[in-house]
């Protein structure tokens, strides 16, 4: 993933902190790019750098001479951009593969995109995930059986996440477990944080990013399974108040305050409730006396629980 402080422009990751001074001290080569009145030299350079990376994407590993010929640049200008792209781990130098007998002299050096460089360009992972879930639903017969099959997949995926997070969460003190879960989620790209709830009696687990938001908008079972895992890891029934998939700015989960005794009594099973439609947060599951569900009912105020549809 791109390091902190990096920006994306024209499909290329740039590290301004490493190159701003070098780029600012150079005049733009007259052959590197057409003039753009009013455009700062550094931005013009970055635009050309994007063209260099795109040419490698379109044509495969290329030498500086080949890039210069395709883009109408000088080889010196291309090498400057390749140096910057290499420093940003967007491209890497390789020896050109030779098929058959190799001639004399050093093999030609070519530049190829790294995995990180490829990720800078358009991806279709979201659509691939949606297509795969649709295929699962159709294979199960569609309708309720199809939704149940998707939920089974979502639960299996969430269970795998739970196993990765379990040891870290259980090592934390009871009052720090929501924060420990947030830290684990953040390492997987959810940008999560634990915050005090607006009303006393609990806290909120906030996820500022959802890597599967597009798929979860169509298949809310992903959100439901994730909420179930939070409940098991934290040892209490939790309430999902908002989701990015439903159009909210943050995925917010209410975690009621519990005592160590409550945690040991928390159910470690999947809640038996139907998936909601359109990515809407699911409501609290009913519980009998002494269950964690009743703890939620006692501690969650209308301000925090009111957004949950019945």
N, C-alpha and C positions, 0 to 999 in steps of 0.2 A: 504494500500500500504506500502511497506517497507520504514522504516525511512531512512533519509539521512545518508550516510556513510555505509550503509549495502551492502554486496556483496552476490552474488549467487554462490554457488559451490556445485556440486553434487545434485542439486535440493533443496538446503536448504539455507535460508537466514542466514547470520552470521553477528554479530556486533563485529568487531574486537576491537573497542574502549572499549567495556565492558569486553571482555574476553581475550584479548591478554596477559595481564600480568599474569592472573591466569593460562592460558594454557602454557605460556612460563616457569612458575616456576614449572610445574609438569613434572615428567618423564612419558613416555608412559608405561602404564601397559602392561606387556608382553603378556597378553591374549586379549588385545583390538583389535589388528590388526596385520596382518603379517608384517614383517619388510620390509621397502622400503629404500634401501641404498641411501643416499644422500637427502632423503626427510625430511624437517624440521619437528620437532615433532608436531608443531601446525597444519601444513597441514595434517599430518597423523591423528591427532585427528579429524579435520574437515571431512576427508574422512569417518571415522568411524561414525561420527555424521550423515552424510548423509545416511549411511546404517541403522542407528536406525530409522530415519524418514521414510525411504522407507519401512522398515518392518512394521511400523504402517500403512502406506498407503495400503500396500498389504494385511495385516491381520486384520486391524481394531484396535480399542482401545485395548491396551496391557499393562500388568503389567511389572515391571522391570524384574521379574523372567522369564516371557515368552520371553521377548526380549533377555535376556541373553542366554536362551536355544536355540533360533533360530539362533542367531548370533555367538555363541561360545565365548561369553564375560563373564567376571565376573559381578555380579550384581552391585558391587561398581563402575565399569567402566561405566556400562549402566546408573546408577543414575547420574554420573557426566555429561554425555552427555544430559540426560533428563533435568537436571538443566539448562544447557546452552540453550537448545531448548525452554524451558519454558520462560527463560529470554528474548529470541528473539521473543516470541509470536508465535512460530511455533507449539508447542504442549501445551496442557493444561491438568491438572490432573482432573479426574472425579471419582465418585464412580461407580463401576461396577454395571450394571443393573442385578438384580436378578429376575428370573422368578420363581414364586412359593414361598413357605415359605422360609424366610431368617433364616439362622442358627445363632448361637451365635457369638459374637465377632464383631469387627469392619469390615465393608464391605471393600473388596479389592479395592485398588486405581489403576486405570488404566490411561494410557496416550493416548489422542486422538489428531489428527491434528486439528488445528484451520482453519478458512476460509483462513487466510493469509498463513498458512502452505500449504494448498492444492494448492493455487495459485503459489507456488514455483515449482510445478511439471508441466508436459506437459499439455497444454490446447488446445482445438480445437475450440475456439470461432471464429477465422478468417474463418475457413472452414464452420462453422455453418452459419455465416453471408452470405457468398457467396452462400451457398445452399438455404438459405431463399430468397435471391434476385433472384436467378434463378427460384425458384418456383413462385415468383410474376410475373416474365416476362413470363413464360410459361402459367400461369393462365390467362394472358391478351391476349394470342394468339401469343406471340413471335413477332419478327420483330419490326417495329416501334411502334405498340401498346404496346408491351412488354417493350420497352425502355421508353415509356411515363409513364407506370405504375411504373417502378422503379424510375423515376424522381419524380413522385408524392409522393412516399414514402420518397425519399431523402429530398424533400422540407418540408414534414410534420415533419421529424426528425430535420431538420435544424431550422424550425420555433420554435420548442420546445426549442432548445438551445438559439435562439434569445430572447425568452421571459425571460429566466433566466438571460441573459446578459444585457437586455435593460436598466433597471434602473441604473445599474452601469455605463454604457457607457454614458447615457444621463446626469448623474450628473457631469461628468467630463467637464472641460473647452474644447472648440472646439479643441484647439491644443493638448489636452491630451487624446482625445477619442481613438485614435489608441492604445496608451499605456494602457488605461483602458480595451480595448477589449483584448489585449495581456495578461493582468493579469488574466482576466476571463478565457481565453482559457488555460492558464498554470495550473489553478486549476483543469481543466479537463484532464490534461495529455498531452497537445500539446506542452509544452516547448516553448512558444511563446515570442516574443520580438518585440518592435517597434524600427526601426532604420532609420537614414537618408538615403534617396535614393541617388544613385551615381550621379544623375543629380538634379539640383534645381527644386523646384516646387512640392515637395511631400515627402513621406516617405514610408518605406516598412514594412509590417507586416510579420515577419518571424516565421514559425512554424518548430521547429527542430525535432519534433516527430509527427507522425500521428497514432493514435490508430487503425484506420481502413484502413491502407495503402493497405493491401492485398485485401480487398474487393473493395477499390477504384481503384485498378489496373484493375480489371475486369469490374467494374461499375463506370465510371467517372462521372455519375450523382451525386454521393456523393460530389465530388469536386465542381461541378457546383452549386449545391444547397447551399453549404457552402459559395461560393463566392457571391451568391445573398444575403445571409444573412449579410455578411460583408458590402455590399453596402447599405443595408437598415439601419443597425445599425449606420454606419458612415455618412450616409446622402449624399453620393456621389458615382458615378460610379467608381468601382475599377477594376483593371486588375490583373488576376492571371498570374504570369510570370513563375512559376516553381512549380512542385509538386513532393513529395516523391513517389507517386504512379506511376509517369512517369519515375522514376529512378533518379531524382534530389536529392541532399543531403538535401535540405530544401524546404518546401512549402513557396513560396514568393509571396506576393500580393502587388502591387503598389497602394498606396492611394494618390491621388493628393491633393495638398493643396486647401482648400476651405475657403470661407468667410462664416459668419453666414447666409447671404442671400442665398448662394448656398445650404446650408444644408436644409433650409426650402423649397427650390424648388426641392429637390432630389426626384425622383420617389419612391414610396413605393409599388411596384408591382414586380412580377416576370418578369425577362427578357425573351423575346420570342425568344430563340435561341435553336438550336438542340444540344443535348449532343455530346461532342467530343468522339472519340474512343481512347481506350488504355490509359486512364488516362491523356491525354494531356491537358494542360491548354486551356480554352476556350478564344476566342477573345473578343474584346470589342463589345458590342451591339451598333448598329447604333442609333443615337438620332437626334431629330430635333433641331431647334434653341432654345437656352435657357435651354436645358436639361443638366443633370450632365454628360452625355456622351460626349457632346462637351467640357466640362471642362477638361475631361481626354485627349481628342485629343489635346487640347492646351497646357497642362502641361506635359504630358508624352513624354519624349525624345526617339529617336530611341534606346538609350542604355538600357532604362528600358522597353520599350514596344516591342522591336524587337523580343523577344523570343516568343511572342504570335503568334500562327499560325493564318493565316487569316481565 
